[in-house]
């Protein structure tokens, strides 16, 4: 049975990043390499820099940025996908819809691009600590499944994106 709930961006990012990584340690700006597990089966179109900046502006304006679809790993999933078990064990979940949005947020947090908003240029390094915390504590909608096989996830992804065989 799927779950629908709200989660902060920080918790979402930390749940999808390698367990050895974290987004931010409290109010400090200690960044790690922020590696997101990306399953090549769930590949959407690459976003342009303008699209990335628009997403960040939406976050700054506190606009909804859509639902993130996750599949929570459990022993059944890992057993059904033995060939990937070692790689997948270091993560809690896999994202099968919302990867581009999440990758954009990570890219901004890594300092890979800046955003002009209300006449000012914002980077992760020039944002005040409180602004950054508010961004990371922004709540997003999560749709979480516990599908057991990669094929089930791929079917779900294709349905969400209107992809037919």
DSSP file (Angstrom, degrees, kcal/mol; ACC not computed):
  #  RESIDUE AA STRUCTURE BP1 BP2  ACC     N-H-->O    O-->H-N    N-H-->O    O-->H-N    TCO  KAPPA ALPHA  PHI   PSI    X-CA   Y-CA   Z-CA
    1    1 A X              0   0    0      0, 0.0   143,-0.0     0, 0.0     0, 0.0   0.000 360.0 360.0 360.0 124.1    0.0    0.0    0.0
    2    2 A X        -     0   0    0    143,-0.1     2,-0.4     1,-0.0   143,-0.2  -0.291 360.0-140.5 -68.3 153.8    1.6    3.3   -1.0
    3    3 A X  E     -A  144   0A   0    141,-2.6   141,-3.2     2,-0.0     2,-0.4  -0.911   8.6-161.4-113.3 143.8    2.1    6.1    1.5
    4    4 A X  E     +A  143   0A   0     -2,-0.4     2,-0.3   139,-0.2   139,-0.2  -0.994  31.0 138.2-124.1 123.1    1.6    9.8    0.9
    5    5 A X  E     -A  142   0A   0    137,-2.2   137,-3.4    -2,-0.4     2,-0.3  -0.965  48.7-102.1-156.8 168.6    3.2   12.3    3.2
    6    6 A X  E     +A  141   0A   0     -2,-0.3     2,-0.3   135,-0.2   135,-0.2  -0.771  36.3 174.0 -98.4 145.4    5.2   15.5    3.6
    7    7 A X  E     -A  140   0A   0    133,-2.1   133,-2.9    -2,-0.3     2,-0.1  -0.989  33.5-107.1-146.9 148.3    8.9   15.6    4.1
    8    8 A X  E  >  -A  139   0A   0     -2,-0.3     4,-2.6   131,-0.2   131,-0.2  -0.446  30.4-118.1 -73.7 154.0   11.5   18.4    4.3
    9    9 A X  H  > S+     0   0    0    129,-2.0     4,-3.1   126,-0.3     5,-0.2   0.893 115.7  55.7 -57.0 -39.4   13.8   18.7    1.3
   10   10 A X  H  > S+     0   0    0    126,-2.7     4,-2.7     2,-0.2    -1,-0.2   0.929 109.5  44.2 -61.0 -46.3   16.7   18.0    3.7
   11   11 A X  H  > S+     0   0    0    125,-0.3     4,-2.0     2,-0.2    -1,-0.2   0.897 114.1  51.0 -66.2 -39.3   15.2   14.7    4.9
   12   12 A X  H  X S+     0   0    0     -4,-2.6     4,-1.2     2,-0.2    -2,-0.2   0.950 112.9  45.1 -61.3 -49.4   14.4   13.7    1.3
   13   13 A X  H >X S+     0   0    0     -4,-3.1     4,-1.5     1,-0.2     3,-0.6   0.930 113.4  49.4 -61.0 -46.6   17.9   14.5    0.1
   14   14 A X  H 3< S+     0   0    0     -4,-2.7    -1,-0.2     1,-0.2    -2,-0.2   0.828 108.8  53.3 -65.5 -30.6   19.5   12.7    3.0
   15   15 A X  H 3< S+     0   0    0     -4,-2.0    77,-1.2     1,-0.2    78,-0.8   0.749 115.2  40.6 -73.0 -23.0   17.3    9.6    2.5
   16   16 A X  H << S+     0   0    0     -4,-1.2    21,-1.0    -3,-0.6    -2,-0.2   0.572 101.0  83.8-102.2 -12.4   18.3    9.4   -1.1
   17   17 A X  B  < S-D   36   0B   0     -4,-1.5    75,-0.3    19,-0.2    19,-0.2  -0.486  99.8 -78.1 -85.5 161.4   22.0   10.2   -0.8
   18   18 A X    >   -     0   0    0     17,-1.4     3,-2.4     1,-0.2    73,-0.2  -0.291  43.8-118.6 -53.3 142.1   24.5    7.6    0.1
   19   19 A X  T 3  S+     0   0    0     71,-2.0    -1,-0.2     1,-0.3    72,-0.1   0.673 114.8  61.1 -63.7 -14.5   24.3    7.0    3.9
   20   20 A X  T 3  S+     0   0    0     70,-0.2    -1,-0.3     2,-0.0     2,-0.2   0.582 101.6  65.8 -85.1  -9.4   27.9    8.2    4.1
   21   21 A X    <   -     0   0    0     -3,-2.4     2,-0.3    -7,-0.1    -4,-0.1  -0.651  60.4-175.5-106.0 164.0   26.9   11.6    2.8
   22   22 A X        -     0   0    0     -2,-0.2    10,-0.7     1,-0.2    12,-0.2  -0.972  27.5-129.5-151.9 161.4   24.6   14.3    4.2
   23   23 A X  S    S-     0   0    0      1,-0.3     2,-0.3    -2,-0.3     9,-0.3   0.988  83.3 -15.8 -78.7 -64.7   23.3   17.6    2.9
   24   24 A X        -     0   0    0      7,-0.1     2,-1.1   -14,-0.1    -1,-0.3  -0.996  57.5-128.5-141.6 144.4   24.1   20.0    5.7
   25   25 A X    >   -     0   0    0     -2,-0.3     3,-1.8     5,-0.3     5,-0.2  -0.764  68.3 -69.2 -94.1  92.8   25.1   19.5    9.3
   26   26 A X  T 3  S-     0   0    0     -2,-1.1     0, 0.0     1,-0.3     0, 0.0  -0.416 110.5 -16.4  63.4-128.1   22.7   21.7   11.1
   27   27 A X  T 3  S+     0   0    0     -2,-0.2    -1,-0.3    -3,-0.0     2,-0.1   0.448 114.9  98.7 -90.5  -0.6   23.4   25.4   10.5
   28   28 A X  S <  S-     0   0    0     -3,-1.8    -3,-0.3     1,-0.1     0, 0.0  -0.461  73.5-131.2 -86.6 161.9   26.9   24.8    9.1
   29   29 A X        +     0   0    0     -5,-0.1     2,-0.9    -2,-0.1    -1,-0.1  -0.194  49.8 147.7-103.6  40.4   27.7   24.7    5.5
   30   30 A X        -     0   0    0     -5,-0.2     2,-0.3     1,-0.0    -5,-0.3  -0.672  28.0-169.8 -79.8 109.3   29.8   21.5    5.5
   31   31 A X        -     0   0    0     -2,-0.9     2,-0.2    -7,-0.1    -8,-0.1  -0.770   9.9-166.4-102.3 144.5   29.2   19.9    2.2
   32   32 A X        -     0   0    0    -10,-0.7   -11,-0.1    -2,-0.3    -1,-0.0  -0.408  50.8 -77.6-107.8-166.9   30.2   16.4    1.1
   33   33 A X        -     0   0    0     -2,-0.2   -12,-0.1     2,-0.0    77,-0.0   0.619  54.7-147.7 -74.4 -10.3   30.2   15.0   -2.4
   34   34 A X        -     0   0    0    -12,-0.2     2,-0.6     1,-0.2    76,-0.1   0.916  18.7-170.0  48.2  65.2   26.4   14.6   -2.4
   35   35 A X        -     0   0    0    -17,-0.1   -17,-1.4     2,-0.0     2,-0.5  -0.786   5.9-159.8 -92.7 121.7   26.1   11.5   -4.5
   36   36 A X  B     -D   17   0B   0     -2,-0.6     2,-0.4   -19,-0.2   -19,-0.2  -0.862  21.6-121.6 -99.9 129.5   22.6   10.7   -5.6
   37   37 A X        -     0   0    0    -21,-1.0     2,-0.5    -2,-0.5    58,-0.4  -0.582  31.9-169.5 -70.5 124.2   21.9    7.1   -6.8
   38   38 A X        -     0   0    0     -2,-0.4     2,-0.6    56,-0.1    58,-0.1  -0.962  13.2-151.3-121.2 116.0   20.5    7.3  -10.3
   39   39 A X    >   -     0   0    0     -2,-0.5     3,-1.9    56,-0.3    -2,-0.0  -0.762  12.7-142.9 -83.6 121.9   19.1    4.2  -11.9
   40   40 A X  G >  S+     0   0    0     -2,-0.6     3,-0.6     1,-0.3    -1,-0.1   0.691  95.3  71.1 -61.8 -17.3   19.6    4.5  -15.6
   41   41 A X  G 3  S+     0   0    0      1,-0.3     2,-0.5    -3,-0.0    -1,-0.3   0.778  95.0  54.5 -67.2 -25.3   16.2    2.9  -16.2
   42   42 A X  G <  S+     0   0    0     -3,-1.9     2,-0.6    53,-0.1    -1,-0.3  -0.445  77.1 149.9-108.8  57.9   14.5    6.0  -14.9
   43   43 A X    <   -     0   0    0     -3,-0.6     2,-0.2    -2,-0.5     3,-0.1  -0.812  19.3-179.5 -98.4 121.4   16.1    8.6  -17.2
   44   44 A X        -     0   0    0     -2,-0.6     2,-0.1     1,-0.2     3,-0.0  -0.420  44.8 -65.5-101.3-175.1   14.1   11.7  -18.2
   45   45 A X        -     0   0    0     -2,-0.2     2,-0.2     1,-0.1    -1,-0.2  -0.452  58.0-104.9 -71.4 146.9   15.2   14.5  -20.5
   46   46 A X        -     0   0    0     -2,-0.1     2,-0.2     1,-0.1    -1,-0.1  -0.517  36.2-123.7 -72.4 138.4   18.1   16.6  -19.2
   47   47 A X        -     0   0    0     -2,-0.2     2,-0.1     1,-0.1    -1,-0.1  -0.572  17.9-125.0 -83.8 144.8   17.1   20.0  -17.9
   48   48 A X     >  -     0   0    0     -2,-0.2     4,-1.9     1,-0.1     5,-0.1  -0.365  29.3-106.6 -76.8 165.7   18.5   23.2  -19.3
   49   49 A X  H  > S+     0   0    0      1,-0.2     4,-2.5     2,-0.2     5,-0.2   0.879 121.9  55.6 -62.3 -37.5   20.1   25.7  -17.0
   50   50 A X  H  > S+     0   0    0      1,-0.2     4,-2.2     2,-0.2    -1,-0.2   0.901 106.1  50.5 -61.9 -40.3   17.1   28.0  -17.4
   51   51 A X  H  > S+     0   0    0      2,-0.2     4,-1.9     1,-0.2    -1,-0.2   0.897 110.4  50.3 -63.6 -40.0   14.8   25.2  -16.3
   52   52 A X  H  X S+     0   0    0     -4,-1.9     4,-2.1     1,-0.2    -2,-0.2   0.920 110.4  48.9 -63.6 -44.1   17.0   24.6  -13.2
   53   53 A X  H  X S+     0   0    0     -4,-2.5     4,-2.3     1,-0.2    -1,-0.2   0.882 108.6  53.8 -64.5 -38.0   16.9   28.3  -12.4
   54   54 A X  H  X S+     0   0    0     -4,-2.2     4,-2.2     2,-0.2    -1,-0.2   0.891 107.1  51.5 -63.9 -39.3   13.1   28.4  -12.7
   55   55 A X  H  X S+     0   0    0     -4,-1.9     4,-2.0     2,-0.2    -2,-0.2   0.936 109.9  48.6 -62.5 -45.0   12.8   25.5  -10.3
   56   56 A X  H  X S+     0   0    0     -4,-2.1     4,-2.5     1,-0.2    -2,-0.2   0.894 109.7  52.1 -64.2 -38.4   14.9   27.3   -7.7
   57   57 A X  H  X S+     0   0    0     -4,-2.3     4,-2.1     1,-0.2    -1,-0.2   0.894 106.8  54.2 -62.4 -38.8   12.9   30.5   -8.2
   58   58 A X  H  <>S+     0   0    0     -4,-2.2     5,-2.9     1,-0.2     4,-0.2   0.903 109.2  48.0 -60.4 -40.8    9.8   28.4   -7.5
   59   59 A X  H ><5S+     0   0    0     -4,-2.0     3,-1.4     3,-0.2    -2,-0.2   0.915 109.6  51.8 -65.5 -42.9   11.3   27.2   -4.3
   60   60 A X  H 3<5S+     0   0    0     -4,-2.5    -1,-0.2     1,-0.3    -2,-0.2   0.847 111.1  48.5 -62.4 -32.6   12.3   30.8   -3.3
   61   61 A X  T 3<5S-     0   0    0     -4,-2.1    -1,-0.3    -5,-0.2    -2,-0.2   0.446 114.3-120.6 -84.9  -0.4    8.6   31.8   -3.9
   62   62 A X  T < 5 +     0   0    0     -3,-1.4    -3,-0.2    -4,-0.2     2,-0.2   0.829  58.8 155.4  63.3  34.7    7.4   28.8   -1.9
   63   63 A X      < -     0   0    0     -5,-2.9    -1,-0.2    -6,-0.2     2,-0.1  -0.599  52.3 -94.5 -86.5 152.7    5.5   27.4   -4.8
   64   64 A X        -     0   0    0     -2,-0.2    -1,-0.1     1,-0.1     3,-0.1  -0.418  31.4-165.9 -64.4 140.8    4.7   23.7   -5.1
   65   65 A X        -     0   0    0      1,-0.3    -1,-0.1    -2,-0.1    36,-0.1   0.121  45.0 -97.6-117.0  20.2    7.3   21.8   -7.1
   66   66 A X        -     0   0    0      2,-0.0    75,-0.5    35,-0.0    -1,-0.3  -0.049  48.3 -55.7  91.6 168.4    5.4   18.5   -7.6
   67   67 A X        -     0   0    0     73,-0.1     2,-0.5    -3,-0.1    75,-0.2  -0.640  42.1-140.6 -86.9 139.6    5.3   15.1   -5.9
   68   68 A X  E     -b  142   0A   0     73,-2.7    75,-2.9    -2,-0.3     2,-0.6  -0.888  13.4-148.4 -99.0 127.9    8.4   13.0   -5.6
   69   69 A X  E     +bC 143  97A   0     28,-2.5    27,-2.5    -2,-0.5    28,-1.3  -0.873  23.0 175.9-101.9 119.7    7.8    9.3   -6.2
   70   70 A X  E     -bC 144  95A   0     73,-2.5    75,-2.8    -2,-0.6     2,-0.5  -0.874  25.4-148.7-121.5 152.2   10.1    7.0   -4.1
   71   71 A X  E     -bC 145  94A   0     23,-2.6    23,-2.1    -2,-0.3     2,-0.3  -0.984  22.8-138.0-119.0 120.4   10.4    3.3   -3.7
   72   72 A X  E     - C   0  93A   0     73,-2.7     2,-0.3    -2,-0.5    21,-0.2  -0.571  17.5-128.3 -77.8 132.3   11.5    2.3   -0.2
   73   73 A X        +     0   0    0     19,-2.5     2,-0.3    -2,-0.3    -1,-0.1  -0.588  36.9 160.9 -79.1 140.4   14.1   -0.5   -0.1
   74   74 A X     >  -     0   0    0     -2,-0.3     4,-2.3    74,-0.1     3,-0.2  -0.867  56.8 -83.3-143.2-178.8   13.4   -3.5    2.1
   75   75 A X  H  > S+     0   0    0     -2,-0.3     4,-2.4     1,-0.2     5,-0.2   0.851 125.3  55.4 -59.6 -35.8   14.7   -7.0    2.2
   76   76 A X  H  > S+     0   0    0      2,-0.2     4,-2.2     1,-0.2    -1,-0.2   0.918 108.9  46.7 -64.5 -42.7   12.3   -8.2   -0.4
   77   77 A X  H  > S+     0   0    0     -3,-0.2     4,-1.1     1,-0.2    -2,-0.2   0.933 113.5  48.6 -64.6 -44.5   13.4   -5.6   -2.9
   78   78 A X  H  < S+     0   0    0     -4,-2.3     7,-0.2     1,-0.2    -2,-0.2   0.880 112.7  47.9 -65.0 -37.0   17.1   -6.4   -2.3
   79   79 A X  H >< S+     0   0    0     -4,-2.4     3,-0.8    -5,-0.2    -1,-0.2   0.876 110.6  51.2 -69.4 -36.7   16.5  -10.1   -2.6
   80   80 A X  H 3< S+     0   0    0     -4,-2.2    -1,-0.2     1,-0.3    -2,-0.2   0.685 116.6  41.7 -73.3 -17.2   14.6   -9.7   -5.8
   81   81 A X  T >X S+     0   0    0     -4,-1.1     3,-1.9    -3,-0.2     4,-0.6  -0.412  71.1 156.1-125.9  54.6   17.4   -7.6   -7.3
   82   82 A X  G X4  +     0   0    0     -3,-0.8     3,-1.1     1,-0.3     4,-0.4   0.803  66.1  63.7 -54.6 -36.9   20.4   -9.6   -6.1
   83   83 A X  G 34 S+     0   0    0      1,-0.3    -1,-0.3    -3,-0.1     4,-0.2   0.752 113.6  34.2 -64.7 -22.0   22.8   -8.3   -8.7
   84   84 A X  G <> S+     0   0    0     -3,-1.9     4,-2.8    -6,-0.2     3,-0.3   0.388  86.8 107.2-108.4   1.6   22.5   -4.7   -7.4
   85   85 A X  H <X S+     0   0    0     -3,-1.1     4,-2.1    -4,-0.6    -2,-0.1   0.876  78.2  49.6 -52.6 -47.9   22.1   -5.6   -3.7
   86   86 A X  H  4 S+     0   0    0     -4,-0.4     4,-0.4     1,-0.2    -1,-0.2   0.910 115.9  42.9 -60.7 -43.1   25.6   -4.4   -2.7
   87   87 A X  H >4 S+     0   0    0     -3,-0.3     3,-0.8     1,-0.2    -1,-0.2   0.903 116.4  47.3 -68.5 -41.2   25.2   -1.1   -4.4
   88   88 A X  H >< S+     0   0    0     -4,-2.8     3,-2.1     1,-0.2    -2,-0.2   0.748  93.7  75.9 -75.4 -23.9   21.6   -0.5   -3.2
   89   89 A X  T 3< S+     0   0    0     -4,-2.1    -1,-0.2    -5,-0.3    -2,-0.1   0.748  87.0  62.2 -62.0 -22.3   22.2   -1.4    0.4
   90   90 A X  T <  S+     0   0    0     -3,-0.8   -71,-2.0    -4,-0.4     2,-0.3   0.496 101.0  63.6 -82.9  -0.2   23.9    2.0    1.0
   91   91 A X    <   -     0   0    0     -3,-2.1   -75,-0.1   -73,-0.2   -73,-0.1  -0.845  66.5-149.2-120.4 157.7   20.7    3.8    0.2
   92   92 A X  S    S+     0   0    0    -77,-1.2   -19,-2.5    -2,-0.3     2,-0.3   0.801  78.3   0.5 -90.1 -34.3   17.3    3.9    1.8
   93   93 A X  E     -C   72   0A   0    -78,-0.8     2,-0.4   -21,-0.2   -21,-0.2  -0.910  60.1-126.9-148.5 167.1   15.1    4.5   -1.3
   94   94 A X  E     -C   71   0A   0    -23,-2.1   -23,-2.6    -2,-0.3     2,-0.5  -0.980  22.0-137.6-120.2 139.3   15.2    5.0   -5.0
   95   95 A X  E     +C   70   0A   0     -2,-0.4   -56,-0.3   -58,-0.4   -25,-0.2  -0.845  24.9 171.6 -96.1 126.4   13.6    8.0   -6.7
   96   96 A X  E    S+     0   0A   0    -27,-2.5     2,-0.3    -2,-0.5   -26,-0.2   0.451  71.9  29.6-115.9  -2.1   11.7    7.1   -9.8
   97   97 A X  E    S+C   69   0A   0    -28,-1.3   -28,-2.5    63,-0.0    -1,-0.3  -0.863 113.9  35.9-153.1 125.8   10.0   10.4  -10.5
   98   98 A X     >  +     0   0    0     -2,-0.3     4,-2.5   -30,-0.2     5,-0.2   0.419  69.2 129.3 114.3   5.6   11.4   13.7   -9.5
   99   99 A X  H  > S+     0   0    0      1,-0.2     4,-3.1     2,-0.2     5,-0.2   0.895  72.7  50.9 -60.2 -42.3   15.0   13.0  -10.1
  100  100 A X  H  > S+     0   0    0      2,-0.2     4,-2.1     1,-0.2    -1,-0.2   0.904 111.3  48.4 -65.1 -39.7   15.6   16.1  -12.3
  101  101 A X  H  > S+     0   0    0      2,-0.2     4,-2.0     1,-0.2    -1,-0.2   0.935 115.4  44.2 -63.3 -45.5   14.1   18.3   -9.6
  102  102 A X  H  X S+     0   0    0     -4,-2.5     4,-2.5     1,-0.2    -2,-0.2   0.901 112.3  51.5 -67.5 -40.7   16.2   16.7   -6.9
  103  103 A X  H  X S+     0   0    0     -4,-3.1     4,-2.4    -5,-0.2    -1,-0.2   0.863 109.0  52.8 -63.5 -35.4   19.4   16.8   -9.1
  104  104 A X  H  X S+     0   0    0     -4,-2.1     4,-2.3    -5,-0.2    -2,-0.2   0.926 109.2  48.0 -64.9 -45.1   18.7   20.5   -9.7
  105  105 A X  H  X S+     0   0    0     -4,-2.0     4,-2.4     1,-0.2    -2,-0.2   0.916 113.0  48.5 -62.6 -43.1   18.5   21.2   -6.0
  106  106 A X  H  X S+     0   0    0     -4,-2.5     4,-1.9     2,-0.2    -1,-0.2   0.905 109.0  53.7 -62.2 -41.7   21.7   19.2   -5.3
  107  107 A X  H  <>S+     0   0    0     -4,-2.4     5,-2.4     1,-0.2     6,-0.4   0.905 110.0  47.1 -60.3 -42.8   23.4   21.1   -8.2
  108  108 A X  H ><5S+     0   0    0     -4,-2.3     3,-1.6     1,-0.2    16,-0.5   0.928 111.0  51.6 -63.5 -44.8   22.5   24.4   -6.6
  109  109 A X  H 3<5S+     0   0    0     -4,-2.4    -2,-0.2     1,-0.3    -1,-0.2   0.777 105.9  55.8 -64.8 -26.2   23.6   23.2   -3.1
  110  110 A X  T 3<5S-     0   0    0     -4,-1.9    -1,-0.3    -5,-0.2    -2,-0.2   0.535 118.0-115.0 -80.2  -6.7   27.0   22.2   -4.7
  111  111 A X  T < 5S+     0   0    0     -3,-1.6    -3,-0.2    -4,-0.3    -2,-0.1   0.744  72.8 137.0  80.7  24.3   27.4   25.7   -5.9
  112  112 A X  S   <S+     0   0    0     -5,-2.4     2,-0.3    -6,-0.2    -4,-0.2   0.653  70.3   9.5 -82.0 -15.7   27.2   24.8   -9.6
  113  113 A X        -     0   0    0     -6,-0.4    11,-0.3    -5,-0.2     2,-0.3  -0.988  66.3-134.0-156.3 161.2   24.9   27.6  -10.6
  114  114 A X        -     0   0    0     -2,-0.3     2,-0.4     9,-0.1     9,-0.2  -0.732  14.5-141.4-114.0 165.8   23.5   30.9   -9.3
  115  115 A X  E     -E  122   0C   0      7,-2.5     7,-3.5    -2,-0.3     2,-0.6  -0.994   6.0-142.8-131.8 129.5   19.9   32.2   -9.5
  116  116 A X  E     +E  121   0C   0     -2,-0.4     2,-0.4     5,-0.2     5,-0.2  -0.827  32.9 165.2 -89.7 124.2   18.8   35.8  -10.0
  117  117 A X  E >   -E  120   0C   0      3,-3.0     3,-1.8    -2,-0.6    -2,-0.1  -0.985  63.1  -8.9-145.6 127.2   15.8   36.5   -7.9
  118  118 A X  T 3  S-     0   0    0     -2,-0.4     3,-0.1     1,-0.3    -1,-0.1   0.865 130.0 -53.2  52.1  40.0   14.2   39.9   -7.0
  119  119 A X  T 3  S+     0   0    0      1,-0.2     2,-0.3     0, 0.0    -1,-0.3   0.486 119.3 102.2  79.6   3.0   17.2   41.7   -8.5
  120  120 A X  E <   -E  117   0C   0     -3,-1.8    -3,-3.0    -5,-0.0     2,-0.6  -0.885  69.3-126.2-119.7 151.6   19.8   39.8   -6.5
  121  121 A X  E     -E  116   0C   0     -2,-0.3     2,-0.5    -5,-0.2    -5,-0.2  -0.852  27.6-160.4 -96.2 125.5   22.1   36.9   -7.4
  122  122 A X  E     +E  115   0C   0     -7,-3.5    -7,-2.5    -2,-0.6     2,-0.3  -0.898  17.1 165.6-110.0 132.5   21.8   33.9   -5.1
  123  123 A X     >  -     0   0    0     -2,-0.5     4,-0.9    -9,-0.2     3,-0.5  -0.890  50.2-108.7-129.1 165.4   24.4   31.2   -4.6
  124  124 A X  T  4 S+     0   0    0    -16,-0.5     3,-0.2    -2,-0.3     8,-0.1   0.828 119.4  53.8 -62.9 -28.9   24.6   28.6   -1.9
  125  125 A X  T  4 S+     0   0    0      1,-0.2    -1,-0.2   -14,-0.0   -16,-0.0   0.740 111.0  42.2 -80.6 -22.8   27.7   30.5   -0.6
  126  126 A X  T  4 S+     0   0    0     -3,-0.5     2,-0.3     2,-0.1    -1,-0.2   0.437  88.1 106.4-105.0   2.3   26.1   33.9   -0.3
  127  127 A X  S  < S-     0   0    0     -4,-0.9     2,-0.0    -3,-0.2    -5,-0.0  -0.601  79.0-111.2 -76.1 139.2   22.7   32.8    1.1
  128  128 A X     >  -     0   0    0     -2,-0.3     4,-2.2     1,-0.1     3,-0.3  -0.385  28.7-112.5 -64.6 149.0   22.3   33.7    4.8
  129  129 A X  H  > S+     0   0    0      1,-0.2     4,-2.4     2,-0.2     5,-0.2   0.863 117.4  51.5 -52.0 -41.6   22.3   30.6    7.0
  130  130 A X  H  > S+     0   0    0      2,-0.2     4,-2.6     1,-0.2    -1,-0.2   0.890 108.2  51.5 -66.8 -39.0   18.7   31.1    8.0
  131  131 A X  H  > S+     0   0    0     -3,-0.3     4,-2.1     2,-0.2    -1,-0.2   0.903 111.5  47.8 -62.6 -41.1   17.6   31.4    4.3
  132  132 A X  H  X S+     0   0    0     -4,-2.2     4,-2.5     2,-0.2    -2,-0.2   0.911 111.7  49.1 -66.9 -42.5   19.4   28.1    3.5
  133  133 A X  H  X S+     0   0    0     -4,-2.4     4,-1.9    -5,-0.2    -2,-0.2   0.908 110.3  51.6 -62.9 -41.3   17.9   26.4    6.5
  134  134 A X  H  < S+     0   0    0     -4,-2.6     4,-0.2     2,-0.2    -1,-0.2   0.899 110.1  49.7 -63.0 -39.6   14.4   27.6    5.4
  135  135 A X  H >< S+     0   0    0     -4,-2.1     3,-1.2     1,-0.2  -126,-0.3   0.940 113.4  45.1 -62.5 -47.1   15.1   26.3    1.9
  136  136 A X  H 3< S+     0   0    0     -4,-2.5  -126,-2.7     1,-0.3  -125,-0.3   0.754 111.1  53.7 -70.9 -23.8   16.1   22.9    3.2
  137  137 A X  T 3< S+     0   0    0     -4,-1.9    -1,-0.3    -5,-0.2    -2,-0.2   0.385  79.4 123.8 -91.7   4.5   13.2   22.8    5.7
  138  138 A X    <   -     0   0    0     -3,-1.2  -129,-2.0    -4,-0.2     2,-0.3  -0.453  63.3-125.6 -62.1 132.6   10.7   23.4    2.8
  139  139 A X  E     -A    8   0A   0   -131,-0.2     2,-0.3    -2,-0.2  -131,-0.2  -0.659  28.3-174.8 -89.3 139.1    8.2   20.6    2.8
  140  140 A X  E     -A    7   0A   0   -133,-2.9  -133,-2.1    -2,-0.3     2,-0.4  -0.910  30.0-104.0-128.0 156.8    7.5   18.5   -0.4
  141  141 A X  E     -A    6   0A   0    -75,-0.5   -73,-2.7    -2,-0.3     2,-0.4  -0.668  33.8-162.3 -86.2 132.0    5.0   15.8   -1.1
  142  142 A X  E     -Ab   5  68A   0   -137,-3.4  -137,-2.2    -2,-0.4     2,-0.6  -0.947  12.3-165.8-117.6 131.9    6.2   12.2   -1.2
  143  143 A X  E     -Ab   4  69A   0    -75,-2.9   -73,-2.5    -2,-0.4     2,-0.5  -0.964  21.0-168.0-113.5 110.3    4.5    9.3   -2.7
  144  144 A X  E     +Ab   3  70A   0   -141,-3.2  -141,-2.6    -2,-0.6     2,-0.2  -0.875   9.5 179.4-111.8 127.4    6.2    6.2   -1.4
  145  145 A X  E     - b   0  71A   0    -75,-2.8   -73,-2.7    -2,-0.5  -143,-0.1  -0.691  24.8-147.9-112.7 169.9    5.8    2.7   -2.7
  146  146 A X        +     0   0    0     -2,-0.2     2,-0.1   -75,-0.2   -75,-0.1  -0.385  33.3 165.8-132.7  53.6    7.4   -0.6   -1.7
  147  147 A X        -     0   0    0      1,-0.1    -2,-0.1     3,-0.0   -70,-0.1  -0.430  28.4-148.3 -71.4 148.2    7.4   -2.4   -5.1
  148  148 A X        +     0   0    0     -2,-0.1     2,-0.4   -75,-0.1   -68,-0.2   0.736  68.8  51.4 -94.5 -23.8    9.7   -5.5   -5.1
  149  149 A X  S  > S-     0   0    0      1,-0.1     4,-1.7   -68,-0.0     3,-0.5  -0.892  70.8-130.4-124.3 147.5   11.0   -5.6   -8.6
  150  150 A X  H  > S+     0   0    0     -2,-0.4     4,-2.8     1,-0.2     5,-0.2   0.859 110.0  60.0 -57.1 -37.4   12.7   -3.2  -10.9
  151  151 A X  H  > S+     0   0    0      1,-0.2     4,-2.4     2,-0.2    -1,-0.2   0.884 103.1  51.3 -60.8 -38.5   10.2   -4.1  -13.7
  152  152 A X  H  > S+     0   0    0     -3,-0.5     4,-2.2     2,-0.2    -1,-0.2   0.906 111.4  47.6 -64.5 -41.0    7.4   -2.9  -11.5
  153  153 A X  H  X S+     0   0    0     -4,-1.7     4,-2.8     2,-0.2    -2,-0.2   0.911 111.0  50.6 -65.4 -42.3    9.2    0.4  -10.9
  154  154 A X  H  X S+     0   0    0     -4,-2.8     4,-2.6     2,-0.2    -2,-0.2   0.902 109.9  50.3 -64.0 -40.6    9.9    0.8  -14.6
  155  155 A X  H  X S+     0   0    0     -4,-2.4     4,-2.3     2,-0.2    -1,-0.2   0.927 111.8  48.4 -60.7 -45.1    6.2    0.1  -15.4
  156  156 A X  H  X S+     0   0    0     -4,-2.2     4,-2.3     2,-0.2    -2,-0.2   0.921 111.5  50.0 -61.7 -44.8    5.2    2.7  -12.8
  157  157 A X  H  X S+     0   0    0     -4,-2.8     4,-1.6     1,-0.2    -2,-0.2   0.928 110.6  49.4 -58.6 -47.0    7.7    5.2  -14.2
  158  158 A X  H  <>S+     0   0    0     -4,-2.6     5,-2.8     1,-0.2     4,-0.4   0.884 110.3  50.7 -62.6 -39.3    6.4    4.7  -17.8
  159  159 A X  H ><5S+     0   0    0     -4,-2.3     3,-0.9     1,-0.2    -1,-0.2   0.913 109.2  51.0 -63.9 -42.5    2.8    5.2  -16.6
  160  160 A X  H 3<5S+     0   0    0     -4,-2.3    -1,-0.2     1,-0.2    -2,-0.2   0.817 117.0  40.5 -63.5 -30.2    3.7    8.4  -14.9
  161  161 A X  T 3<5S-     0   0    0     -4,-1.6    -1,-0.2    -5,-0.2    -2,-0.2   0.310 111.0-115.6-104.7   7.2    5.4    9.7  -18.0
  162  162 A X  T < 5 +     0   0    0     -3,-0.9     2,-0.6    -4,-0.4    -3,-0.2   0.797  59.8 156.1  66.2  27.5    2.9    8.4  -20.6
  163  163 A X      < -     0   0    0     -5,-2.8     2,-0.3    -6,-0.2    -1,-0.2  -0.777  17.2-178.0 -90.9 124.9    5.4    6.1  -22.1
  164  164 A X              0   0    0     -2,-0.6    -5,-0.0    -3,-0.1     0, 0.0  -0.884 360.0 360.0-120.3 154.2    3.9    3.1  -24.0
  165  165 A X              0   0    0     -2,-0.3    -1,-0.1     0, 0.0    -2,-0.0   0.463 360.0 360.0 -79.7 360.0    5.6    0.2  -25.7
